[in-house]
């Protein structure tokens, strides 16, 4: 095992999509988005359109 629970580069590449869906989009706030997660930012901006 390398690090972060991946069993090598092939395993990491196969699981990158899951990382973005579960961590990056839902849990990680971004300074460029006003410290909201991408999902929160999208929900906030969609509600402002309607």
N, C-alpha and C positions, 0 to 999 in steps of 0.2 A: 504494500500500500504506500502511495506517495504521501499525499497530504490531503486534507479536507475530505477524507473518505473516498477518494477516487483510487481505482486500481490501475491507474496508468493513463496515458494520454488518450487512448481509444475510448476508455470508459468515460473520461471527462468530456470528450467530444460528443459522445452519445447522450450525455445527460445535460448538456448546456441549455437546451430548450426548456427543460424542466426547471432549471435554476432561474432562468428569466421569468418564467410564468409564476413560480412560487415565491421567489425572493425579490428579485429586482423590481418587478411590477407592483407587488403588494406590500413589501416590507421596507424597502430602501428609499428614504426620502432623498430628493434631489434639490440642490440649491437653485438650479435654473428653473425649477418649478415652484419656487416659494417654499421649499422644504416639505412639499407634499410628495407622496408616492405617485408614480405615473397613473395608477388607477384612480386615486383621489383627485388628481388634477383633471383627468378626463371627466369624471363624474361632476366635478364642480363646474367645468366649462360647458358641459352638456346641459346642465340645469339652467345656466344663464342664457342659453339659446332659446329656451321655451318659456 
